[in-house]
Amino acid sequence: MALSRLSALPAPVRWLAPPAALLGCGLLLLGNLGSGEVAPPVPSAGAAPFCAALDRALPQSVQGHRRQDPSPASPYTAAWASSPRTVLRCGIARPDYLDDDPLANAPEINGVQWGFTSDGAGGHRFVTTLRRAYVEVTVPEGAYPNYADPLPALSDAVKATVPEGL
C-alpha cells in the first residue's frame, strides 16, 4: 500500500526523497555534536551543597558565549557555547598535578587561585586550589582569544559560593 502511494508521486520527488532524508539526518547529527555528554562528577557530601550553589550563581554567558549545559543535566556540570565548548565540573577529585606544588602554577583571578595544565588537545584545564570543593574548567583550543578569558566571570561565582579551605 505504501509502495503504491510512493509510485504515485512524480519521479523527481521519488528521486530526491532519499538524498533529502539523508541530508536531514546528517544535519541533525551535526547539530547535536556540541551537546554531547559530559560525565558529571560525584562530589563528596561536604562539597555537594557548594557545587549546587555554584551552579545557581554561574553566569548565563561568558565572553559572548551563552550557557548550554551538557547532558545528562546535573547541578555539578555547566557549559558555554557549543563548539568548541567550555565545560565546568564541580566536585571533582583532587587532580594529581596539584601534588607537586599546588601554588607554583596557580594564577589568582578575582580572589580565586587556579592550578592549570594542558588538556592534551591544545586547550587548558584549570582547577581551583584551596577551596572546599574542586572546580574544574576545561577551555578547548580556539574557544577564546586568550585561553584564560572565561576565568574572571567564573571566579566571581566560585568566590561567592565555594569557601576557602580544604
Secondary structure, DSSP 8 states (H G I E B T S, - for coil): -HHHHHHHS-HHHHHHHHHHHHHHHHHHHHHHGGG-B-------TTTHHHHHHHHHHS-SEETTEEB---BS--TTEEEESSSS-EEEEES----GGGSS-TTTT--EETTEEEEEEE-SSSSEEEEE-SBSS-EEEEE-TTSSSSTTTTHHHHHHHHHHHS-B--
